Amino acid sequence: MRKSPRDRGMAPITHSFTEYEEGEKASIVIDPSVHGGQPHHRFQGLTGEVVGRQGRAFVLEVNVGKMKKRVIARPEHLKKCSK
């Protein structure tokens, strides 16, 4: 995983302060410049529902095939979905 040349460098600090409510949809978009709280790369690009918090991270429930998986990711690696 790597960023495009124009996006290199530190991520904006506002990404760390983004809040998600329970039941809200969020996409997993891994930011390779932030190593902490990264979900496994197999979940890159998937969309799930926020079901709770765990410390600074959020817990998402994602459908993978027929299974529902719980993914723990920090807000730097999440992106709000439009309704």
N, CA, C and O atoms as a GROMACS GRO file, in nm:
protein
  332
    1MET      N    1   0.084  -0.117   0.000
    1MET     CA    2   0.000   0.000   0.000
    1MET      C    3   0.089   0.124   0.000
    1MET      O    4   0.187   0.132   0.074
    2ARG      N    5   0.054   0.217  -0.083
    2ARG     CA    6   0.125   0.344  -0.081
    2ARG      C    7   0.035   0.452  -0.139
    2ARG      O    8  -0.062   0.425  -0.210
    3LYS      N    9   0.071   0.575  -0.107
    3LYS     CA   10  -0.005   0.690  -0.154
    3LYS      C   11   0.046   0.733  -0.291
    3LYS      O   12   0.156   0.698  -0.332
    4SER      N   13  -0.036   0.809  -0.361
    4SER     CA   14   0.009   0.868  -0.486
    4SER      C   15   0.106   0.982  -0.452
    4SER      O   16   0.098   1.036  -0.342
    5PRO      N   17   0.194   1.018  -0.542
    5PRO     CA   18   0.294   1.121  -0.511
    5PRO      C   19   0.235   1.254  -0.462
    5PRO      O   20   0.298   1.321  -0.379
    6ARG      N   21   0.119   1.292  -0.508
    6ARG     CA   22   0.059   1.419  -0.466
    6ARG      C   23  -0.002   1.412  -0.326
    6ARG      O   24  -0.025   1.515  -0.263
    7ASP      N   25  -0.027   1.293  -0.277
    7ASP     CA   26  -0.090   1.277  -0.145
    7ASP      C   27   0.010   1.239  -0.036
    7ASP      O   28  -0.031   1.213   0.077
    8ARG      N   29   0.138   1.236  -0.068
    8ARG     CA   30   0.239   1.192   0.028
    8ARG      C   31   0.249   1.284   0.147
    8ARG      O   32   0.208   1.400   0.142
    9GLY      N   33   0.304   1.232   0.255
    9GLY     CA   34   0.325   1.312   0.375
    9GLY      C   35   0.225   1.278   0.483
    9GLY      O   36   0.152   1.179   0.474
   10MET      N   37   0.224   1.360   0.585
   10MET     CA   38   0.136   1.339   0.699
   10MET      C   39  -0.011   1.359   0.660
   10MET      O   40  -0.043   1.442   0.575
   11ALA      N   41  -0.098   1.283   0.722
   11ALA     CA   42  -0.241   1.299   0.700
   11ALA      C   43  -0.290   1.422   0.777
   11ALA      O   44  -0.231   1.457   0.880
   12PRO      N   45  -0.396   1.488   0.730
   12PRO     CA   46  -0.449   1.602   0.803
   12PRO      C   47  -0.494   1.560   0.944
   12PRO      O   48  -0.548   1.452   0.963
   13ILE      N   49  -0.470   1.648   1.041
   13ILE     CA   50  -0.501   1.615   1.180
   13ILE      C   51  -0.652   1.600   1.202
   13ILE      O   52  -0.694   1.532   1.296
   14THR      N   53  -0.732   1.662   1.117
   14THR     CA   54  -0.878   1.654   1.133
   14THR      C   55  -0.930   1.512   1.113
   14THR      O   56  -1.038   1.478   1.162
   15HIS      N   57  -0.855   1.429   1.040
   15HIS     CA   58  -0.899   1.290   1.020
   15HIS      C   59  -0.902   1.214   1.153
   15HIS      O   60  -0.982   1.122   1.170
   16SER      N   61  -0.815   1.253   1.248
   16SER     CA   62  -0.810   1.184   1.376
   16SER      C   63  -0.928   1.219   1.466
   16SER      O   64  -0.964   1.142   1.555
   17PHE      N   65  -0.989   1.336   1.441
   17PHE     CA   66  -1.096   1.383   1.529
   17PHE      C   67  -1.235   1.353   1.476
   17PHE      O   68  -1.334   1.393   1.539
   18THR      N   69  -1.246   1.286   1.364
   18THR     CA   70  -1.377   1.255   1.307
   18THR      C   71  -1.451   1.160   1.398
   18THR      O   72  -1.396   1.059   1.442
   19GLU      N   73  -1.577   1.191   1.427
   19GLU     CA   74  -1.661   1.108   1.514
   19GLU      C   75  -1.765   1.034   1.430
   19GLU      O   76  -1.815   1.087   1.331
   20TYR      N   77  -1.797   0.915   1.470
   20TYR     CA   78  -1.897   0.833   1.404
   20TYR      C   79  -1.999   0.789   1.509
   20TYR      O   80  -1.962   0.748   1.619
   21GLU      N   81  -2.126   0.796   1.474
   21GLU     CA   82  -2.234   0.751   1.563
   21GLU      C   83  -2.261   0.603   1.536
   21GLU      O   84  -2.231   0.552   1.428
   22GLU      N   85  -2.317   0.535   1.635
   22GLU     CA   86  -2.354   0.395   1.614
   22GLU      C   87  -2.464   0.388   1.510
   22GLU      O   88  -2.557   0.469   1.510
   23GLY      N   89  -2.454   0.291   1.420
   23GLY     CA   90  -2.551   0.275   1.313
   23GLY      C   91  -2.514   0.351   1.186
   23GLY      O   92  -2.578   0.333   1.083
   24GLU      N   93  -2.412   0.435   1.192
   24GLU     CA   94  -2.368   0.511   1.076
   24GLU      C   95  -2.282   0.424   0.985
   24GLU      O   96  -2.209   0.337   1.034
   25LYS      N   97  -2.290   0.446   0.854
   25LYS     CA   98  -2.209   0.370   0.758
   25LYS      C   99  -2.075   0.438   0.738
   25LYS      O  100  -2.066   0.561   0.734
   26ALA      N  101  -1.970   0.357   0.726
   26ALA     CA  102  -1.834   0.409   0.701
   26ALA      C  103  -1.759   0.311   0.612
   26ALA      O  104  -1.777   0.190   0.621
   27SER      N  105  -1.676   0.367   0.524
   27SER     CA  106  -1.592   0.286   0.436
   27SER      C  107  -1.452   0.277   0.496
   27SER      O  108  -1.404   0.370   0.560
   28ILE      N  109  -1.388   0.164   0.474
   28ILE     CA  110  -1.252   0.145   0.521
   28ILE      C  111  -1.157   0.184   0.408
   28ILE      O  112  -1.151   0.119   0.304
   29VAL      N  113  -1.082   0.294   0.431
   29VAL     CA  114  -0.984   0.344   0.334
   29VAL      C  115  -0.854   0.360   0.412
   29VAL      O  116  -0.834   0.460   0.480
   30ILE      N  117  -0.766   0.260   0.402
   30ILE     CA  118  -0.646   0.258   0.484
   30ILE      C  119  -0.550   0.368   0.440
   30ILE      O  120  -0.520   0.383   0.322
   31ASP      N  121  -0.502   0.445   0.539
   31ASP     CA  122  -0.404   0.551   0.516
   31ASP      C  123  -0.267   0.495   0.552
   31ASP      O  124  -0.239   0.475   0.670
   32PRO      N  125  -0.181   0.469   0.454
   32PRO     CA  126  -0.053   0.405   0.483
   32PRO      C  127   0.045   0.491   0.561
   32PRO      O  128   0.144   0.440   0.612
   33SER      N  129   0.020   0.623   0.572
   33SER     CA  130   0.112   0.708   0.647
   33SER      C  131   0.087   0.700   0.797
   33SER      O  132   0.170   0.746   0.876
   34VAL      N  133  -0.027   0.640   0.838
   34VAL     CA  134  -0.058   0.623   0.980
   34VAL      C  135  -0.059   0.473   1.008
   34VAL      O  136  -0.147   0.401   0.960
   35HIS      N  137   0.038   0.425   1.085
   35HIS     CA  138   0.050   0.282   1.106
   35HIS      C  139  -0.040   0.231   1.216
   35HIS      O  140  -0.084   0.116   1.211
   36GLY      N  141  -0.068   0.312   1.316
   36GLY     CA  142  -0.150   0.268   1.429
   36GLY      C  143  -0.295   0.252   1.391
   36GLY      O  144  -0.351   0.335   1.320
   37GLY      N  145  -0.356   0.146   1.438
   37GLY     CA  146  -0.499   0.125   1.419
   37GLY      C  147  -0.539   0.085   1.280
   37GLY      O  148  -0.656   0.099   1.243
   38GLN      N  149  -0.444   0.036   1.201
   38GLN     CA  150  -0.480  -0.008   1.066
   38GLN      C  151  -0.551  -0.142   1.072
   38GLN      O  152  -0.506  -0.233   1.141
   39PRO      N  153  -0.664  -0.156   1.001
   39PRO     CA  154  -0.725  -0.288   0.988
   39PRO      C  155  -0.645  -0.372   0.888
   39PRO      O  156  -0.558  -0.319   0.818
   40HIS      N  157  -0.672  -0.499   0.882
   40HIS     CA  158  -0.602  -0.586   0.788
   40HIS      C  159  -0.634  -0.540   0.646
   40HIS      O  160  -0.746  -0.495   0.619
   41HIS      N  161  -0.537  -0.550   0.555
   41HIS     CA  162  -0.554  -0.499   0.420
   41HIS      C  163  -0.663  -0.571   0.340
   41HIS      O  164  -0.704  -0.520   0.237
   42ARG      N  165  -0.710  -0.688   0.385
   42ARG     CA  166  -0.817  -0.755   0.312
   42ARG      C  167  -0.949  -0.680   0.324
   42ARG      O  168  -1.041  -0.703   0.246
   43PHE      N  169  -0.960  -0.588   0.424
   43PHE     CA  170  -1.082  -0.511   0.443
   43PHE      C  171  -1.079  -0.377   0.370
   43PHE      O  172  -1.176  -0.302   0.379
   44GLN      N  173  -0.971  -0.346   0.300
   44GLN     CA  174  -0.959  -0.221   0.225
   44GLN      C  175  -1.073  -0.207   0.125
   44GLN      O  176  -1.097  -0.298   0.046
   45GLY      N  177  -1.144  -0.094   0.129
   45GLY     CA  178  -1.251  -0.066   0.034
   45GLY      C  179  -1.387  -0.115   0.075
   45GLY      O  180  -1.485  -0.084   0.007
   46LEU      N  181  -1.398  -0.192   0.183
   46LEU     CA  182  -1.529  -0.242   0.224
   46LEU      C  183  -1.603  -0.138   0.306
   46LEU      O  184  -1.543  -0.051   0.368
   47THR      N  185  -1.735  -0.148   0.305
   47THR     CA  186  -1.820  -0.056   0.380
   47THR      C  187  -1.893  -0.135   0.487
   47THR      O  188  -1.939  -0.246   0.463
   48GLY      N  189  -1.902  -0.075   0.606
   48GLY     CA  190  -1.969  -0.142   0.716
   48GLY      C  191  -2.044  -0.043   0.803
   48GLY      O  192  -2.046   0.077   0.777
   49GLU      N  193  -2.105  -0.097   0.906
   49GLU     CA  194  -2.183  -0.017   1.000
   49GLU      C  195  -2.109  -0.007   1.132
   49GLU      O  196  -2.058  -0.106   1.183
   50VAL      N  197  -2.102   0.113   1.187
   50VAL     CA  198  -2.035   0.134   1.315
   50VAL      C  199  -2.124   0.077   1.424
   50VAL      O  200  -2.241   0.112   1.436
   51VAL      N  201  -2.066  -0.014   1.506
   51VAL     CA  202  -2.144  -0.076   1.613
   51VAL      C  203  -2.094  -0.038   1.751
   51VAL      O  204  -2.157  -0.073   1.851
   52GLY      N  205  -1.981   0.032   1.759
   52GLY     CA  206  -1.932   0.072   1.890
   52GLY      C  207  -1.792   0.132   1.882
   52GLY      O  208  -1.736   0.154   1.775
   53ARG      N  209  -1.740   0.157   2.004
   53ARG     CA  210  -1.604   0.210   2.016
   53ARG      C  211  -1.519   0.115   2.097
   53ARG      O  212  -1.570   0.035   2.176
   54GLN      N  213  -1.389   0.124   2.076
   54GLN     CA  214  -1.294   0.048   2.156
   54GLN      C  215  -1.172   0.137   2.172
   54GLN      O  216  -1.083   0.139   2.087
   55GLY      N  217  -1.169   0.210   2.282
   55GLY     CA  218  -1.064   0.308   2.302
   55GLY      C  219  -1.082   0.422   2.204
   55GLY      O  220  -1.190   0.479   2.194
   56ARG      N  221  -0.976   0.456   2.130
   56ARG     CA  222  -0.985   0.560   2.026
   56ARG      C  223  -1.043   0.507   1.896
   56ARG      O  224  -1.080   0.586   1.809
   57ALA      N  225  -1.050   0.376   1.882
   57ALA     CA  226  -1.092   0.314   1.756
   57ALA      C  227  -1.243   0.290   1.754
   57ALA      O  228  -1.312   0.296   1.856
   58PHE      N  229  -1.292   0.262   1.634
   58PHE     CA  230  -1.432   0.229   1.614
   58PHE      C  231  -1.443   0.084   1.568
   58PHE      O  232  -1.354   0.033   1.500
   59VAL      N  233  -1.552   0.019   1.607
   59VAL     CA  234  -1.577  -0.119   1.569
   59VAL      C  235  -1.682  -0.118   1.459
   59VAL      O  236  -1.792  -0.066   1.478
   60LEU      N  237  -1.648  -0.174   1.343
   60LEU     CA  238  -1.740  -0.181   1.230
   60LEU      C  239  -1.780  -0.325   1.207
   60LEU      O  240  -1.701  -0.417   1.228
   61GLU      N  241  -1.902  -0.345   1.162
   61GLU     CA  242  -1.948  -0.478   1.122
   61GLU      C  243  -1.956  -0.478   0.970
   61GLU      O  244  -2.031  -0.401   0.911
   62VAL      N  245  -1.878  -0.566   0.909
   62VAL     CA  246  -1.862  -0.569   0.763
   62VAL      C  247  -1.905  -0.705   0.712
   62VAL      O  248  -1.876  -0.807   0.775
   63ASN      N  249  -1.974  -0.707   0.597
   63ASN     CA  250  -2.009  -0.833   0.532
   63ASN      C  251  -1.894  -0.878   0.444
   63ASN      O  252  -1.851  -0.804   0.355
   64VAL      N  253  -1.844  -0.999   0.470
   64VAL     CA  254  -1.740  -1.060   0.387
   64VAL      C  255  -1.797  -1.192   0.338
   64VAL      O  256  -1.798  -1.291   0.412
   65GLY      N  257  -1.845  -1.193   0.215
   65GLY     CA  258  -1.915  -1.311   0.164
   65GLY      C  259  -2.046  -1.326   0.239
   65GLY      O  260  -2.128  -1.235   0.240
   66LYS      N  261  -2.065  -1.442   0.302
   66LYS     CA  262  -2.187  -1.467   0.379
   66LYS      C  263  -2.167  -1.438   0.527
   66LYS      O  264  -2.262  -1.443   0.605
   67MET      N  265  -2.043  -1.406   0.566
   67MET     CA  266  -2.011  -1.385   0.707
   67MET      C  267  -2.014  -1.237   0.743
   67MET      O  268  -1.991  -1.150   0.658
   68LYS      N  269  -2.044  -1.209   0.870
   68LYS     CA  270  -2.030  -1.074   0.923
   68LYS      C  271  -1.905  -1.073   1.009
   68LYS      O  272  -1.891  -1.153   1.101
   69LYS      N  273  -1.814  -0.980   0.978
   69LYS     CA  274  -1.689  -0.968   1.053
   69LYS      C  275  -1.688  -0.836   1.127
   69LYS      O  276  -1.745  -0.737   1.080
   70ARG      N  277  -1.623  -0.834   1.242
   70ARG     CA  278  -1.605  -0.711   1.318
   70ARG      C  279  -1.462  -0.662   1.294
   70ARG      O  280  -1.366  -0.736   1.315
   71VAL      N  281  -1.451  -0.538   1.250
   71VAL     CA  282  -1.322  -0.478   1.218
   71VAL      C  283  -1.301  -0.361   1.312
   71VAL      O  284  -1.391  -0.278   1.331
   72ILE      N  285  -1.182  -0.354   1.373
   72ILE     CA  286  -1.148  -0.245   1.464
   72ILE      C  287  -1.050  -0.155   1.389
   72ILE      O  288  -0.944  -0.199   1.347
   73ALA      N  289  -1.088  -0.027   1.374
   73ALA     CA  290  -1.003   0.066   1.299
   73ALA      C  291  -1.012   0.205   1.359
   73ALA      O  292  -1.118   0.247   1.406
   74ARG      N  293  -0.900   0.276   1.357
   74ARG     CA  294  -0.899   0.414   1.404
   74ARG      C  295  -0.960   0.505   1.296
   74ARG      O  296  -0.965   0.466   1.179
   75PRO      N  297  -1.005   0.625   1.334
   75PRO     CA  298  -1.077   0.711   1.239
   75PRO      C  299  -0.994   0.756   1.118
   75PRO      O  300  -1.051   0.794   1.016
   76GLU      N  301  -0.861   0.753   1.128
   76GLU     CA  302  -0.778   0.791   1.014
   76GLU      C  303  -0.798   0.697   0.894
   76GLU      O  304  -0.771   0.733   0.780
   77HIS      N  305  -0.845   0.576   0.923
   77HIS     CA  306  -0.862   0.474   0.818
   77HIS      C  307  -1.007   0.456   0.778
   77HIS      O  308  -1.041   0.360   0.709
   78LEU      N  309  -1.094   0.547   0.821
   78LEU     CA  310  -1.236   0.539   0.788
   78LEU      C  311  -1.278   0.664   0.712
   78LEU      O  312  -1.215   0.769   0.722
   79LYS      N  313  -1.386   0.650   0.635
   79LYS     CA  314  -1.440   0.761   0.558
   79LYS      C  315  -1.592   0.753   0.565
   79LYS      O  316  -1.649   0.646   0.542
   80LYS      N  317  -1.657   0.864   0.596
   80LYS     CA  318  -1.803   0.864   0.606
   80LYS      C  319  -1.866   0.838   0.471
   80LYS      O  320  -1.818   0.886   0.368
   81CYS      N  321  -1.974   0.761   0.473
   81CYS     CA  322  -2.048   0.733   0.349
   81CYS      C  323  -2.164   0.832   0.338
   81CYS      O  324  -2.227   0.866   0.438
   82SER      N  325  -2.190   0.876   0.216
   82SER     CA  326  -2.305   0.964   0.196
   82SER      C  327  -2.431   0.878   0.193
   82SER      O  328  -2.428   0.762   0.152
   83LYS      N  329  -2.540   0.936   0.237
   83LYS     CA  330  -2.664   0.858   0.248
   83LYS      C  331  -2.742   0.855   0.122
   83LYS      O  332  -2.848   0.793   0.116
   0.00000   0.00000   0.00000
